[in-house]
Amino acid sequence: GAVVSQHPSRVICKSGTSVKIECRSLDFQATTMFWYRQFPKQSLMLMATSNEGSKATYEQGVEKDKFLINHASLTLSTLTVTSAHPEDSSFYICSARALGGDEQYFGPGTRLTVT
Amino acid sequence: RKEVEQDPGPFNVPEGATVAFNCTYSNSASQSFFWYRQDCRKEPKLLMSVYSSGNEDGRFTAQLNRASQYISLLIRDSKLSDSATYLCVVNPPMLYQLTFGKGTKLSVIP
């Protein structure tokens, strides 16, 4: 149980384009989903927390107009990186927290390369 | 003081060795504690939750000392497959977010 999927697993895009990443909880309902970013040899950095049906809460320094988050259902959250730049190239990982639980379960991540 | 601090590593140990990782956290009101492992270029995976009474899962033992704000992970009889980065993770009070340590890299050598 507690499986989280992410799509796509890898994407290469040109500078200035937008990329959408999907995060799905497959066998449980996730009231809260989280989006992280991890640069090489760095720890995971929380970007935003998204609750189903409400606006996401962004961490300090994360531009909400650049990283659009939509949590339309209890099993799906999307992150759209708008007007991507090479410095946005990173490993983006989502996680989901089940209702009443403390643990977070992570998706397999999306490796974004902006050329 | 950083919110979650871990041994910097890397730890290079032979197969069969016992290895211990330590972690300290700054928020004394933190409620939940976890160890995750992360393989290279992969997502973190929950290894075990850490309880006040300590808990064991096979070769892995986790301990929590709330007075010292200290968490440990002991791995006995190390296997090659244990090679990974081990992340100490804390759930601050009143928040759903997790706070991650930078991780300690373990390499188990044949």
Backbone of each chain as ProteinMPNN parsed JSONL, in Angstrom:
{"seq_chain_A": "GAVVSQHPSRVICKSGTSVKIECRSLDFQATTMFWYRQFPKQSLMLMATSNEGSKATYEQGVEKDKFLINHASLTLSTLTVTSAHPEDSSFYICSARALGGDEQYFGPGTRLTVT", "coords_chain_A": {"N_chain_A": [[0.807, -1.202, 0.0], [0.187, 2.414, 0.026], [1.21, 3.821, -2.271], [2.72, 6.111, -4.424], [2.599, 7.811, -7.41], [4.403, 9.426, -10.059], [4.457, 11.58, -12.836], [5.825, 13.131, -15.71], [8.649, 10.839, -15.56], [10.988, 11.776, -16.406], [12.002, 14.711, -18.012], [12.845, 16.81, -20.676], [13.164, 20.092, -21.588], [12.798, 23.145, -23.464], [14.197, 26.338, -22.744], [12.01, 28.74, -21.418], [9.646, 27.452, -21.939], [6.77, 25.678, -20.555], [6.264, 23.211, -18.046], [4.43, 20.447, -16.933], [3.96, 18.527, -14.063], [2.713, 15.565, -12.742], [1.3, 14.201, -9.782], [0.242, 11.394, -8.136], [-1.689, 9.7, -5.704], [-2.035, 6.344, -5.349], [-3.379, 4.301, -3.958], [-4.544, 5.344, -1.762], [-6.17, 8.066, -0.084], [-5.075, 11.298, -0.296], [-4.909, 13.885, 1.721], [-3.175, 15.919, 1.97], [-0.544, 17.059, 0.007], [2.876, 17.294, -0.915], [5.445, 19.229, -2.39], [8.733, 18.872, -3.4], [12.111, 19.875, -4.02], [15.22, 18.849, -5.249], [18.54, 19.468, -5.504], [21.655, 18.359, -6.988], [23.497, 16.438, -4.676], [22.432, 17.75, -2.534], [20.125, 18.372, 0.178], [16.636, 17.458, 0.384], [14.418, 20.035, -0.45], [11.651, 21.633, 0.715], [9.116, 22.88, -1.306], [6.43, 23.598, -1.495], [3.246, 23.204, 0.103], [0.34, 21.431, -0.446], [-3.104, 21.401, -0.117], [-6.042, 19.562, -0.641], [-8.387, 21.092, -2.645], [-7.84, 23.672, -1.842], [-5.787, 26.672, -1.808], [-2.288, 26.405, -2.453], [0.384, 26.391, -0.056], [3.252, 28.192, -0.031], [6.769, 27.854, 0.408], [9.177, 30.106, 1.811], [10.782, 32.129, -0.537], [10.087, 30.674, -2.749], [8.602, 31.07, -5.799], [5.273, 31.64, -6.305], [3.919, 32.208, -8.63], [5.466, 31.176, -10.522], [5.779, 28.506, -10.008], [3.218, 26.682, -10.305], [0.661, 25.23, -8.497], [-1.782, 22.738, -8.327], [-4.332, 21.125, -6.662], [-6.512, 19.173, -7.24], [-8.028, 16.971, -6.553], [-8.448, 14.3, -4.139], [-6.525, 12.551, -4.814], [-4.763, 13.55, -6.635], [-2.265, 15.848, -7.484], [-0.84, 18.61, -9.145], [2.122, 20.074, -10.453], [3.187, 22.865, -12.083], [5.798, 24.083, -13.862], [6.465, 27.148, -14.869], [7.547, 29.07, -17.7], [10.224, 27.986, -17.88], [13.64, 27.919, -16.805], [17.17, 27.287, -17.26], [18.247, 27.115, -14.657], [16.204, 26.021, -13.261], [16.419, 23.385, -13.583], [16.314, 20.315, -12.077], [15.648, 17.82, -9.562], [12.471, 16.928, -9.03], [10.267, 16.126, -6.53], [7.343, 14.629, -5.322], [5.276, 14.201, -2.439], [2.927, 12.405, -0.429], [0.506, 12.614, 2.097], [-1.412, 10.603, 4.057], [-4.805, 10.742, 5.188], [-5.061, 11.307, 8.597], [-2.607, 10.177, 9.095], [0.962, 10.183, 9.876], [3.192, 9.647, 8.392], [4.912, 10.35, 5.331], [4.66, 9.548, 1.946], [6.626, 9.036, -0.832], [6.703, 10.063, -4.247], [8.257, 8.742, -7.251], [9.768, 10.742, -8.342], [10.674, 13.415, -10.603], [12.837, 14.136, -13.114], [13.951, 17.083, -14.208], [15.218, 18.747, -16.96], [16.307, 21.699, -18.25], [16.983, 23.212, -21.225]], "CA_chain_A": [[0.0, 0.0, 0.0], [0.833, 3.718, 0.093], [1.999, 4.034, -3.486], [2.581, 7.422, -5.038], [3.223, 7.827, -8.736], [4.69, 10.73, -10.628], [4.621, 11.528, -14.283], [6.733, 12.118, -16.247], [9.812, 10.542, -14.722], [12.109, 12.565, -16.911], [11.575, 15.622, -19.072], [13.798, 17.807, -21.166], [12.397, 21.122, -22.269], [13.565, 24.331, -23.841], [14.032, 27.513, -21.89], [10.843, 29.545, -21.748], [8.43, 26.631, -22.016], [6.2, 25.245, -19.271], [6.238, 21.758, -17.847], [3.503, 20.017, -15.886], [4.3, 17.261, -13.408], [1.57, 15.027, -12.002], [1.562, 13.357, -8.621], [-0.99, 10.681, -7.791], [-1.687, 8.647, -4.689], [-2.733, 5.285, -6.079], [-4.197, 3.406, -3.139], [-5.037, 6.023, -0.57], [-6.554, 9.451, -0.311], [-4.057, 12.192, 0.263], [-5.456, 15.207, 2.005], [-2.085, 16.882, 1.811], [0.595, 16.651, -0.823], [4.016, 18.194, -0.777], [6.375, 19.26, -3.517], [10.111, 19.124, -3.0], [13.107, 19.973, -5.085], [16.515, 18.411, -4.752], [19.675, 19.675, -6.394], [22.661, 17.32, -6.743], [24.23, 16.395, -3.408], [21.765, 18.613, -1.562], [18.972, 17.738, 0.806], [15.339, 17.842, -0.164], [13.92, 21.328, 0.006], [10.213, 21.755, 0.527], [8.721, 24.046, -2.085], [5.061, 24.02, -1.182], [2.312, 22.235, 0.672], [-0.949, 21.627, -1.09], [-4.256, 20.718, 0.459], [-7.09, 19.371, -1.623], [-9.448, 22.088, -2.716], [-7.459, 25.008, -1.383], [-4.539, 27.168, -2.385], [-1.057, 25.857, -1.881], [1.203, 27.249, 0.804], [4.604, 28.148, -0.576], [7.869, 28.183, 1.301], [9.835, 31.372, 1.525], [11.719, 32.095, -1.651], [9.527, 29.936, -3.884], [7.651, 31.958, -6.475], [4.023, 30.932, -6.566], [3.484, 32.418, -10.008], [6.335, 30.377, -11.395], [5.508, 27.098, -9.703], [1.776, 26.626, -10.089], [0.236, 23.953, -7.915], [-3.21, 22.492, -8.301], [-4.639, 19.88, -5.938], [-7.925, 19.148, -7.612], [-8.746, 15.857, -5.941], [-7.718, 13.675, -3.031], [-5.492, 11.643, -5.32], [-3.972, 14.165, -7.695], [-1.758, 17.207, -7.401], [0.047, 18.91, -10.268], [3.058, 21.194, -10.347], [3.563, 23.379, -13.395], [6.928, 25.006, -13.857], [6.193, 28.051, -15.979], [8.693, 29.794, -18.234], [11.367, 27.304, -17.259], [14.992, 28.37, -17.09], [18.136, 26.23, -16.934], [18.449, 26.979, -13.205], [15.099, 25.225, -12.709], [16.757, 21.977, -13.754], [16.424, 19.729, -10.746], [14.856, 16.606, -9.309], [11.255, 17.353, -8.342], [9.654, 14.958, -5.892], [6.137, 14.909, -4.55], [4.939, 13.22, -1.419], [1.525, 12.478, -0.035], [0.232, 12.24, 3.469], [-2.768, 10.076, 4.151], [-5.648, 11.296, 6.246], [-4.832, 10.709, 9.909], [-1.276, 9.577, 9.214], [2.114, 11.076, 10.017], [4.222, 9.378, 7.391], [4.731, 10.804, 3.96], [5.124, 8.588, 0.95], [7.17, 9.824, -1.92], [6.682, 9.608, -5.63], [9.593, 8.394, -7.75], [10.502, 11.93, -8.749], [10.746, 13.839, -12.005], [14.101, 14.834, -13.374], [13.719, 18.124, -15.197], [16.39, 19.408, -17.547], [15.909, 22.812, -19.1], [18.136, 23.519, -22.09]], "C_chain_A": [[0.838, 1.247, 0.0], [1.753, 3.955, -1.099], [1.665, 5.405, -4.071], [3.285, 7.378, -6.391], [3.451, 9.262, -9.174], [4.881, 10.573, -12.119], [4.862, 12.933, -14.825], [7.893, 11.855, -15.288], [11.004, 11.4, -15.14], [11.574, 13.467, -18.014], [12.69, 16.599, -19.393], [12.995, 18.841, -21.925], [13.287, 22.319, -22.578], [13.249, 25.483, -22.902], [12.837, 28.332, -22.364], [9.548, 28.766, -21.849], [7.963, 26.256, -20.62], [6.121, 23.732, -19.222], [5.287, 21.425, -16.703], [3.916, 18.65, -15.377], [3.092, 16.819, -12.582], [2.018, 14.122, -10.874], [0.248, 12.716, -8.199], [-0.762, 9.713, -6.644], [-2.582, 7.54, -5.232], [-3.685, 4.465, -5.213], [-4.617, 4.035, -1.821], [-5.393, 7.462, -0.938], [-5.596, 10.368, 0.439], [-4.66, 13.57, 0.476], [-4.406, 16.289, 1.788], [-0.994, 16.281, 0.936], [1.664, 17.725, -0.744], [4.856, 18.109, -2.037], [7.747, 19.682, -3.023], [10.97, 19.282, -4.25], [14.444, 19.555, -4.474], [17.571, 18.634, -5.818], [20.742, 18.634, -6.038], [23.41, 17.515, -5.428], [23.664, 17.359, -2.361], [20.602, 17.849, -0.935], [17.695, 18.178, 0.11], [14.924, 19.184, 0.417], [12.44, 21.397, -0.308], [9.924, 23.026, -0.251], [7.355, 24.548, -1.642], [4.277, 22.846, -0.619], [0.953, 22.484, 0.038], [-2.014, 20.766, -0.435], [-5.371, 20.683, -0.576], [-8.136, 20.465, -1.521], [-9.085, 23.472, -2.212], [-6.132, 25.42, -2.006], [-3.333, 26.569, -1.683], [-0.359, 26.889, -1.004], [2.65, 27.094, 0.37], [5.629, 28.503, 0.501], [8.516, 29.496, 0.861], [10.826, 31.212, 0.39], [11.225, 31.322, -2.86], [8.437, 30.783, -4.519], [6.384, 31.214, -6.852], [3.538, 31.117, -7.995], [4.333, 31.625, -10.985], [6.06, 28.888, -11.22], [4.032, 26.986, -9.301], [1.378, 25.236, -9.594], [-1.278, 23.893, -7.874], [-3.456, 21.145, -7.643], [-6.139, 19.669, -6.069], [-8.711, 18.027, -6.95], [-7.894, 15.256, -4.841], [-6.638, 12.709, -3.504], [-4.578, 12.282, -6.353], [-3.56, 15.593, -7.339], [-0.835, 17.414, -8.592], [0.908, 20.123, -9.945], [3.406, 21.611, -11.762], [4.691, 24.384, -13.221], [6.754, 25.889, -15.082], [7.459, 28.797, -16.393], [10.001, 29.249, -17.641], [12.695, 27.896, -17.721], [15.966, 27.257, -16.72], [18.35, 26.055, -15.435], [17.304, 26.257, -12.517], [15.359, 23.736, -12.86], [17.036, 21.367, -12.39], [15.626, 18.422, -10.709], [13.659, 17.051, -8.478], [10.545, 16.118, -7.811], [8.396, 15.396, -5.147], [6.011, 13.863, -3.446], [3.488, 13.431, -1.013], [1.37, 11.96, 1.381], [-1.222, 11.803, 3.549], [-3.516, 10.722, 5.307], [-5.392, 10.56, 7.553], [-3.456, 10.112, 10.107], [-0.188, 10.626, 9.371], [3.122, 10.879, 8.888], [3.858, 10.024, 6.059], [5.33, 9.761, 3.044], [5.473, 9.349, -0.317], [6.908, 9.196, -3.283], [8.103, 9.356, -6.095], [10.385, 9.576, -8.276], [10.455, 12.172, -10.25], [12.034, 14.621, -12.184], [13.872, 15.809, -14.514], [15.042, 18.714, -15.651], [15.886, 20.476, -18.503], [17.123, 23.239, -19.912], [18.065, 24.946, -22.627]], "O_chain_A": [[2.066, 1.172, -0.023], [2.936, 4.253, -0.934], [0.504, 5.793, -4.192], [4.437, 6.954, -6.487], [2.777, 10.186, -8.718], [5.399, 9.564, -12.597], [4.153, 13.857, -14.427], [8.079, 12.586, -14.314], [11.894, 11.703, -14.344], [10.784, 13.032, -18.851], [13.37, 17.13, -18.515], [12.222, 18.493, -22.818], [14.376, 22.474, -22.024], [12.155, 25.571, -22.343], [12.674, 28.583, -23.558], [8.467, 29.354, -21.845], [8.663, 26.482, -19.632], [5.935, 23.068, -20.242], [5.336, 22.044, -15.64], [4.186, 17.735, -16.154], [2.525, 17.603, -11.821], [2.989, 13.376, -10.999], [-0.736, 13.408, -7.938], [0.237, 8.993, -6.615], [-3.752, 7.774, -5.538], [-4.705, 3.985, -5.708], [-4.998, 3.337, -0.881], [-4.967, 7.988, -1.967], [-5.356, 10.219, 1.637], [-4.888, 14.32, -0.474], [-4.729, 17.431, 1.462], [-0.586, 15.134, 1.121], [1.379, 18.903, -0.532], [4.963, 17.056, -2.666], [7.907, 20.689, -2.334], [10.603, 18.883, -5.355], [14.746, 19.876, -3.324], [17.503, 18.058, -6.904], [20.742, 18.092, -4.933], [23.888, 18.606, -5.118], [24.357, 17.73, -1.414], [20.158, 16.822, -1.449], [17.682, 19.145, -0.652], [15.061, 19.433, 1.615], [12.027, 21.238, -1.456], [10.411, 24.105, 0.087], [7.145, 25.744, -1.441], [4.6, 21.678, -0.836], [0.476, 23.618, -0.006], [-1.837, 19.565, -0.233], [-5.607, 21.657, -1.291], [-8.692, 20.725, -0.454], [-9.94, 24.356, -2.162], [-5.449, 24.619, -2.645], [-3.361, 26.271, -0.489], [-0.502, 28.097, -1.196], [3.204, 25.995, 0.401], [5.383, 29.335, 1.375], [8.411, 29.921, -0.29], [11.614, 30.266, 0.367], [11.886, 31.318, -3.899], [7.469, 31.166, -3.861], [6.424, 30.262, -7.631], [2.818, 30.266, -8.517], [3.952, 31.43, -12.139], [6.106, 28.116, -12.178], [3.66, 27.167, -8.142], [1.717, 24.217, -10.197], [-1.958, 24.83, -7.458], [-2.855, 20.14, -8.025], [-6.917, 19.943, -5.155], [-9.929, 18.125, -6.802], [-6.749, 15.661, -4.64], [-5.922, 12.12, -2.693], [-3.699, 11.61, -6.893], [-4.382, 16.422, -6.951], [-0.127, 16.494, -9.0], [0.483, 21.057, -9.266], [3.871, 20.793, -12.554], [4.553, 25.393, -12.528], [6.884, 25.418, -16.212], [8.317, 29.113, -15.57], [10.763, 29.968, -16.995], [12.846, 28.314, -18.869], [15.617, 26.371, -15.939], [18.612, 24.94, -14.985], [17.399, 25.915, -11.338], [14.611, 22.914, -12.33], [17.889, 21.847, -11.644], [15.024, 18.001, -11.697], [13.822, 17.501, -7.344], [10.259, 15.182, -8.557], [8.393, 16.401, -4.437], [6.582, 12.776, -3.533], [2.909, 14.496, -1.228], [2.019, 10.999, 1.794], [-2.134, 12.534, 3.161], [-2.915, 11.186, 6.276], [-5.492, 9.335, 7.611], [-3.162, 9.591, 11.183], [-0.381, 11.797, 9.047], [3.812, 11.814, 8.481], [2.69, 10.212, 5.718], [6.372, 9.172, 3.334], [4.711, 10.188, -0.797], [6.894, 7.976, -3.442], [9.055, 9.719, -5.404], [11.558, 9.429, -8.622], [10.23, 11.26, -11.046], [12.286, 15.618, -11.508], [13.627, 15.404, -15.65], [15.873, 19.124, -14.841], [15.138, 20.194, -19.439], [18.163, 23.585, -19.353], [18.95, 25.371, -23.369]]}, "seq_chain_B": "RKEVEQDPGPFNVPEGATVAFNCTYSNSASQSFFWYRQDCRKEPKLLMSVYSSGNEDGRFTAQLNRASQYISLLIRDSKLSDSATYLCVVNPPMLYQLTFGKGTKLSVIP", "coords_chain_B": {"N_chain_B": [[21.485, 27.06, 15.203], [21.007, 24.235, 13.173], [17.922, 22.879, 11.973], [17.647, 20.082, 11.728], [20.237, 17.965, 12.253], [22.805, 15.92, 11.023], [25.263, 13.264, 11.196], [28.033, 13.924, 9.165], [29.212, 12.024, 7.454], [31.033, 10.537, 4.623], [30.182, 7.122, 5.458], [32.113, 4.356, 5.28], [31.959, 1.023, 5.295], [32.771, -2.43, 6.019], [31.152, -5.373, 4.721], [28.867, -6.935, 6.914], [29.502, -5.451, 9.117], [28.636, -3.397, 11.967], [26.894, -0.402, 12.062], [26.351, 2.95, 13.107], [24.178, 5.703, 13.036], [23.752, 9.114, 13.829], [21.591, 11.763, 14.912], [20.473, 15.045, 15.499], [17.927, 17.264, 16.665], [16.36, 20.483, 16.594], [13.945, 21.553, 17.489], [12.264, 21.214, 20.308], [9.667, 20.503, 20.705], [8.909, 18.811, 18.742], [7.14, 16.104, 17.242], [7.004, 13.744, 15.712], [9.137, 11.303, 14.271], [11.447, 10.078, 11.894], [13.269, 7.688, 9.936], [14.494, 7.792, 6.722], [15.533, 6.226, 3.69], [17.566, 6.993, 0.919], [18.287, 6.175, -2.277], [20.765, 6.612, -4.836], [19.825, 9.142, -7.007], [17.16, 8.593, -6.712], [13.856, 8.536, -5.182], [13.185, 9.386, -1.7], [12.666, 6.75, 0.642], [10.56, 5.466, 3.107], [12.068, 4.178, 5.897], [11.861, 3.548, 8.64], [9.672, 4.48, 11.311], [10.28, 6.369, 14.281], [10.061, 5.689, 17.64], [9.393, 6.682, 21.031], [9.976, 4.638, 22.788], [11.812, 3.264, 21.479], [12.52, 1.248, 18.65], [12.608, -1.74, 16.692], [13.465, -3.284, 13.653], [14.071, -5.993, 12.164], [17.329, -5.981, 11.126], [17.654, -3.392, 11.798], [17.668, -0.796, 14.151], [16.067, 1.754, 15.859], [16.384, 4.622, 17.877], [15.123, 7.029, 20.194], [15.812, 9.921, 21.956], [14.337, 12.075, 23.797], [14.993, 13.978, 25.721], [17.585, 14.706, 25.126], [17.211, 15.407, 22.577], [17.753, 13.761, 20.369], [18.345, 11.346, 17.903], [18.81, 8.041, 16.809], [20.14, 5.568, 14.55], [20.726, 2.232, 14.139], [22.46, -0.136, 12.33], [22.787, -3.47, 11.891], [24.98, -6.172, 10.944], [25.72, -5.375, 8.235], [24.694, -5.123, 4.841], [25.494, -5.278, 1.335], [23.442, -4.128, -0.051], [22.526, -2.232, 1.662], [23.78, 0.091, 1.162], [23.406, 3.466, 0.741], [21.896, 6.723, 1.096], [21.094, 7.931, 4.232], [18.415, 9.454, 5.701], [17.565, 11.603, 8.255], [14.554, 12.502, 9.656], [12.204, 14.875, 10.722], [9.124, 15.795, 12.181], [7.875, 18.799, 12.73], [6.02, 20.381, 15.416], [2.536, 21.055, 15.065], [2.643, 21.276, 12.37], [2.397, 19.959, 9.076], [4.489, 19.487, 7.48], [7.572, 17.857, 6.719], [10.835, 17.947, 8.083], [13.963, 17.66, 6.789], [17.109, 16.121, 7.416], [20.441, 16.56, 6.093], [21.383, 14.154, 5.364], [23.2, 11.054, 5.586], [25.723, 9.411, 4.021], [26.095, 6.034, 3.3], [28.34, 3.509, 2.521], [28.637, 0.204, 1.858], [31.108, -2.116, 1.811], [32.409, -4.8, -0.117]], "CA_chain_B": [[21.509, 25.592, 15.125], [20.164, 23.736, 12.103], [16.751, 22.181, 12.503], [17.977, 18.658, 11.836], [21.653, 17.787, 11.924], [23.239, 14.532, 10.976], [26.676, 12.982, 10.944], [28.276, 14.251, 7.761], [29.618, 10.89, 6.645], [30.42, 9.234, 4.36], [30.587, 5.959, 6.225], [32.503, 3.219, 4.441], [32.095, -0.096, 6.234], [32.774, -3.744, 5.356], [29.971, -6.209, 4.921], [28.799, -7.587, 8.218], [29.791, -4.508, 10.205], [27.543, -2.648, 12.587], [27.129, 1.031, 11.873], [25.349, 3.771, 13.802], [24.012, 7.091, 12.591], [23.159, 9.981, 14.843], [20.869, 12.923, 14.41], [19.909, 15.905, 16.541], [16.928, 18.189, 16.147], [16.375, 21.698, 17.411], [12.644, 21.9, 18.044], [11.983, 20.251, 21.38], [8.254, 20.115, 20.684], [8.659, 17.907, 17.606], [6.331, 14.965, 17.673], [7.196, 12.523, 14.934], [10.521, 11.164, 13.815], [11.544, 8.996, 10.924], [14.459, 7.49, 9.118], [14.249, 7.449, 5.334], [16.744, 5.985, 2.92], [17.467, 7.485, -0.448], [19.294, 5.67, -3.196], [21.244, 7.642, -5.756], [18.916, 9.587, -8.058], [15.834, 8.038, -6.458], [13.118, 9.235, -4.141], [13.342, 8.827, -0.349], [11.7, 5.716, 1.028], [10.462, 5.349, 4.549], [12.739, 3.007, 6.465], [11.121, 3.262, 9.861], [9.324, 5.558, 12.225], [11.055, 6.255, 15.518], [9.192, 5.883, 18.786], [10.095, 6.988, 22.291], [10.416, 3.412, 23.436], [12.769, 2.593, 20.606], [11.898, 0.18, 17.877], [13.531, -2.577, 15.942], [12.879, -3.941, 12.482], [15.135, -6.833, 11.623], [18.692, -5.545, 11.452], [17.62, -1.953, 12.039], [17.129, -0.365, 15.437], [16.007, 3.208, 15.989], [16.204, 5.097, 19.247], [14.812, 8.444, 20.348], [16.06, 10.477, 23.283], [13.7, 13.396, 23.744], [15.687, 14.928, 26.613], [18.776, 15.192, 24.425], [16.795, 15.741, 21.217], [18.723, 12.927, 19.667], [17.771, 10.155, 17.275], [19.877, 7.201, 16.264], [19.787, 4.402, 13.738], [21.772, 1.219, 14.192], [22.311, -1.189, 11.321], [23.649, -4.618, 12.209], [25.255, -7.116, 9.856], [25.505, -4.577, 7.021], [24.669, -5.777, 3.526], [25.832, -4.378, 0.226], [22.219, -3.425, -0.434], [22.254, -1.131, 2.6], [24.456, 1.296, 0.666], [22.403, 4.482, 0.41], [21.959, 7.879, 1.989], [20.076, 7.79, 5.273], [17.9, 10.776, 6.034], [16.859, 11.782, 9.525], [13.421, 13.362, 9.312], [11.46, 15.294, 11.911], [7.868, 16.488, 11.923], [7.703, 19.813, 13.765], [4.658, 20.432, 15.933], [1.528, 21.904, 14.416], [2.888, 21.372, 10.942], [2.386, 18.679, 8.374], [5.697, 19.297, 6.698], [8.715, 17.164, 7.292], [12.127, 18.621, 7.976], [14.961, 16.638, 6.473], [18.537, 16.347, 7.55], [21.135, 16.481, 4.808], [21.633, 12.761, 5.04], [24.512, 10.455, 5.782], [25.933, 8.398, 2.987], [26.695, 4.773, 3.732], [28.808, 2.581, 1.49], [29.034, -1.079, 2.411], [32.136, -2.601, 0.883], [32.56, -6.271, -0.056]], "C_chain_B": [[20.56, 25.138, 14.037], [19.041, 22.908, 12.697], [17.014, 20.693, 12.707], [19.419, 18.493, 11.385], [22.022, 16.328, 11.988], [24.753, 14.441, 10.851], [26.963, 13.264, 9.477], [28.603, 13.047, 6.881], [30.717, 11.293, 5.667], [30.972, 8.148, 5.295], [30.896, 4.84, 5.232], [32.785, 2.049, 5.367], [32.121, -1.407, 5.468], [31.456, -4.463, 5.606], [30.021, -6.864, 6.282], [29.04, -6.652, 9.386], [28.496, -3.942, 10.781], [27.873, -1.172, 12.467], [25.999, 1.809, 12.536], [25.355, 5.184, 13.247], [23.327, 7.871, 13.695], [22.532, 11.194, 14.2], [20.388, 13.738, 15.602], [18.913, 16.862, 15.902], [16.764, 19.346, 17.114], [15.043, 22.006, 18.084], [12.203, 20.847, 19.054], [10.535, 19.78, 21.38], [7.916, 19.196, 19.512], [8.017, 16.625, 18.084], [6.657, 13.658, 16.967], [8.588, 12.515, 14.326], [10.622, 9.944, 12.914], [12.97, 8.873, 10.421], [13.982, 7.088, 7.72], [15.591, 7.045, 4.724], [16.5, 6.486, 1.499], [18.622, 6.917, -1.25], [19.61, 6.747, -4.214], [20.212, 7.903, -6.853], [17.511, 8.971, -7.938], [15.142, 8.857, -5.37], [13.406, 8.633, -2.77], [12.276, 7.771, -0.086], [11.734, 5.557, 2.536], [11.109, 4.049, 5.01], [12.014, 2.591, 7.74], [10.768, 4.538, 10.602], [10.107, 5.323, 13.512], [10.15, 6.593, 16.69], [10.015, 6.078, 20.052], [10.666, 5.744, 22.949], [11.497, 2.709, 22.622], [12.061, 1.5, 19.83], [12.917, -0.489, 16.974], [12.786, -3.212, 14.782], [13.991, -4.732, 11.827], [16.5, -6.346, 12.084], [18.768, -4.071, 11.85], [16.981, -1.643, 13.397], [17.182, 1.152, 15.503], [15.73, 3.576, 17.436], [15.925, 6.589, 19.232], [15.082, 8.847, 21.785], [15.528, 11.904, 23.268], [14.445, 14.42, 24.594], [16.889, 15.536, 25.906], [18.459, 15.616, 23.0], [17.698, 15.049, 20.214], [18.029, 11.682, 19.143], [18.936, 9.335, 16.729], [19.286, 6.077, 15.423], [20.98, 3.468, 13.77], [21.479, 0.165, 13.132], [23.307, -2.286, 11.665], [23.851, -5.466, 10.966], [25.009, -6.453, 8.493], [25.579, -5.426, 5.758], [25.061, -4.763, 2.458], [24.624, -3.52, -0.146], [21.835, -2.305, 0.537], [22.914, 0.168, 2.15], [23.41, 2.28, 0.146], [22.703, 5.712, 1.261], [20.793, 7.781, 2.966], [19.696, 9.17, 5.784], [17.157, 10.742, 7.366], [15.758, 12.821, 9.272], [12.58, 13.628, 10.548], [10.204, 16.034, 11.485], [7.666, 17.512, 13.035], [6.261, 19.851, 14.242], [3.78, 21.372, 15.122], [1.747, 22.05, 12.918], [2.795, 19.99, 10.316], [3.708, 18.414, 7.669], [6.738, 18.498, 7.467], [9.96, 18.022, 7.118], [13.193, 17.554, 7.831], [16.353, 17.076, 6.901], [19.18, 16.216, 6.181], [21.469, 15.056, 4.41], [23.055, 12.335, 5.315], [24.66, 9.335, 4.782], [26.651, 7.186, 3.568], [27.113, 3.963, 2.512], [29.263, 1.316, 2.19], [29.919, -1.761, 1.37], [32.289, -4.113, 1.01], [33.82, -6.677, 0.711]], "O_chain_B": [[19.422, 25.604, 13.976], [19.177, 22.317, 13.768], [16.647, 20.121, 13.734], [19.769, 18.845, 10.258], [21.606, 15.598, 12.888], [25.427, 15.394, 10.46], [26.177, 12.86, 8.62], [28.3, 13.054, 5.688], [31.312, 12.351, 5.873], [32.073, 8.259, 5.835], [30.038, 4.436, 4.447], [33.744, 2.08, 6.138], [31.554, -1.495, 4.379], [30.748, -4.189, 6.575], [31.078, -7.294, 6.745], [28.803, -7.026, 10.535], [27.43, -4.002, 10.17], [28.997, -0.749, 12.739], [24.843, 1.383, 12.526], [26.41, 5.777, 13.019], [22.45, 7.366, 14.395], [22.895, 11.597, 13.095], [19.943, 13.176, 16.603], [19.048, 17.222, 14.733], [17.002, 19.203, 18.314], [15.012, 22.648, 19.134], [11.82, 19.735, 18.69], [10.215, 18.763, 21.995], [6.753, 18.844, 19.318], [8.304, 16.127, 19.172], [6.589, 12.587, 17.571], [9.135, 13.544, 13.93], [9.974, 8.922, 13.14], [13.759, 9.816, 10.474], [13.178, 6.17, 7.561], [16.649, 7.47, 5.188], [15.393, 6.411, 0.965], [19.789, 7.152, -0.937], [18.827, 7.673, -4.427], [19.783, 6.978, -7.543], [16.781, 8.848, -8.922], [15.736, 9.729, -4.736], [13.831, 7.48, -2.684], [11.136, 7.888, -0.537], [12.798, 5.518, 3.154], [10.74, 2.962, 4.565], [11.609, 1.439, 7.896], [11.479, 5.54, 10.526], [10.542, 4.205, 13.79], [9.543, 7.664, 16.726], [11.18, 5.687, 20.124], [11.715, 5.796, 23.591], [12.029, 1.68, 23.038], [11.104, 0.901, 20.319], [13.919, 0.095, 16.561], [11.632, -3.624, 14.911], [14.761, -4.198, 11.029], [16.789, -6.306, 13.28], [19.839, -3.573, 12.198], [15.914, -2.153, 13.738], [18.218, 1.76, 15.235], [14.944, 2.923, 18.123], [16.422, 7.321, 18.376], [14.629, 8.187, 22.72], [16.191, 12.822, 22.785], [14.52, 15.594, 24.231], [17.18, 16.722, 26.059], [19.327, 16.125, 22.291], [18.311, 15.67, 19.346], [17.236, 11.049, 19.839], [19.925, 9.886, 16.246], [18.123, 5.696, 15.562], [22.105, 3.865, 13.464], [20.368, -0.359, 13.059], [24.515, -2.054, 11.722], [23.019, -5.482, 10.059], [24.188, -6.921, 7.704], [26.416, -6.32, 5.633], [24.968, -3.552, 2.661], [24.759, -2.351, -0.507], [20.925, -1.525, 0.261], [22.633, 1.23, 2.705], [22.637, 1.971, -0.76], [23.651, 5.725, 2.046], [19.648, 7.574, 2.565], [20.54, 9.943, 6.236], [16.239, 9.946, 7.564], [16.025, 13.894, 8.731], [12.283, 12.718, 11.322], [10.228, 16.812, 10.532], [7.324, 17.144, 14.16], [5.367, 19.393, 13.531], [4.253, 22.363, 14.567], [1.094, 22.87, 12.272], [3.081, 18.981, 10.96], [4.017, 17.28, 7.306], [6.763, 18.479, 8.698], [10.108, 18.731, 6.123], [13.304, 16.654, 8.663], [16.726, 18.241, 6.768], [18.529, 15.806, 5.22], [21.799, 14.785, 3.255], [23.987, 13.138, 5.282], [23.829, 8.429, 4.705], [27.677, 7.309, 4.237], [26.325, 3.76, 1.587], [30.171, 1.351, 3.021], [29.529, -1.952, 0.218], [32.298, -4.646, 2.12], [34.098, -7.867, 0.857]]}, "name": "protein", "num_of_chains": 2, "seq": "GAVVSQHPSRVICKSGTSVKIECRSLDFQATTMFWYRQFPKQSLMLMATSNEGSKATYEQGVEKDKFLINHASLTLSTLTVTSAHPEDSSFYICSARALGGDEQYFGPGTRLTVTRKEVEQDPGPFNVPEGATVAFNCTYSNSASQSFFWYRQDCRKEPKLLMSVYSSGNEDGRFTAQLNRASQYISLLIRDSKLSDSATYLCVVNPPMLYQLTFGKGTKLSVIP"}
